[in-house]
Amino acid sequence: MRDRDRSGSRAASHDDRAVTSSLDYALSLGLATLVLTGLLTAGAGFVDDRRDRVVETQLRVIGQQIAEDVTRADRLVEAGTSVGALELHTSYPERIAGARYTVEVDGVDDELRLRSQSSNVSARVELVVHTDLADTSFSGGSVVVSYDPSAAELEVGSDV
């Protein structure tokens, strides 16, 4: 289509209205896609970070509860002059945030280490005991804290 300029002569021009609308639409769509992709990427990282914090908190809580059982067994052993075999059975969740976890007992450093098997999240809980501890490792779930007078040590393990 040809337009006339102010002098009355015909000048060649393009109909910019259709091109501008298509270009605006494509740019808007591209910009919206970039923004949405950025938000989804940031949101996914945020969700993963929050999930790791929840897993760490739950591992720490379970670790503290197991530590209380170990401390309770230690007190019973210390209170008795001739303690026989002792067993404390307790149930804990087998999974945290949908994933299994492992409990490691370090008898040298007197601590529990709990680790999620699906992510690289762990928690450490200090044990305050006077009786020797056996080094053990087991999956979470039902736990037994036992004392064998012949070995003179506490052992924490799976109740399965």
N, C-alpha and C positions, 0 to 999 in steps of 0.2 A: 504494500500500500504506500502511496506517495502522499506526502503532506506539502502544503505550501508554507513557505517561510513568510516573514513580514513583508518582504519586498514583492511578494506575489509570485515568485518563481517556484517551480516545483523542485523539492530536494528529496533525494532518496533517503528513506529512513526505514528502520525496522519497527515492527510492532513489538515494543519492549514489554508490554503488559503481560503477554502470555509467557514470555521467557522469564520475567521477573517472578511471576507466581510459581512457576515450576522450579526455578532456582531457589526461591525462598522455602518452598516445601521440602526440597531435597536437603538443603542446609539445616532446616529445623529438625527434620527427621534424623539426620546424621548427628546433630548436637544432642538430641534427646537420647539417641542410642548410646553415645559416649557417656552422658551423665548417668543413665540407667546402669550401664556396665560398671562404671566407677562406684556407684552406690552398692550394687550387688557384691562387688569384690570387697569393698570396705566392710559391708555387713557380714559377709562370710568370715572374714578375719576376726571381726568382733565376736561373732557367735563362737568360733573356735576358742578364742581367748577366754570367754566366759565359761565355756564348757570345761576347759582345763582348770580354771579356778575352782569350779564346783567339784571336779574330781579330786583335786588336791585337798580341798576342805573335807570332803567325805573320807578320804584316806586318812587324814589326820585324826578325825573324830573316831573312826574305827580303831586306829592305832592307839589312841588314848584309852579307849575302852578295853582293848586287849592288855595294855599296860596296867590298868587297874586290876584286871584278873591276875596278872603275874604278881603284882604287889600284894594282893590279898593272899595268894598261895604262899608267897615269901613270908608274910606275917604269921600264917598258920604254922609253917615249918619252924620259924624262930620261937614261937610261943610254946611249942610242945617239946618236952624233954626227950621223948622217944616217939617220934612221928613215924607212923607206918606209911604205906602208899597213900598218895593223895591225888585226886583228880577233880578239876573244876571244868564243867562243860558249859559252853556258851555258844549261841548261834548268832552269826552276823550275816549280812547280805552276801550272796555269792558274787554279785555283780554290782558295779558302781557305774552309773550312767551307761548301762548296757554292756559294759566290758568287765571281764574277770580281772582279778588283781592277785598279786603274790605278796606274801608276808615273809620277811626274812628276819630271823632272830640272830643278832650278833652278841654272843656271850662275852667276847673280849671287851667291846666298847659299851656293853649293856644298853643296847638300843634295838628298836624295831625299825625296819625299813619296809614300807609298803609301796608297791609299784603297780601302776595300771598296765595291763598287757596290751592295750590298744593304742596308747599314746605314751609319750615320754614324760609322764607326770609321776612324781614320787613324793613321799612324805617320810620324815624321820621323827621318831618319838623316843625320848630318853627313858630308860628304865632305872628305877632306884630300888635295887635289891641287895640283900646281903648273902643270899644263897647263890652258888654258881649256876650259870645258865648254859644249856647246851645250844650249840649253833644248829639252827634248823631253817628250813624253807618249805613253804606249803602254800596252796591256793586258798583264797578267802572262802568263808562259809562257816561251817561248824568248827569250833576251836576247842581244844582241850589243853589245859595247863596241868601238868602232872609232876609229881615228885616221887622219885625212886630212892629210898633210903640207902640202898646198896651203892648207887652211883653218887649220892649226895648232891644231886643237881636238879634244877627245875628244867622241864622240857615243854616247849610250846609247839603244838602241831595240829594237824587236821584231825577232826573227830570222825572221819569217814573210814 
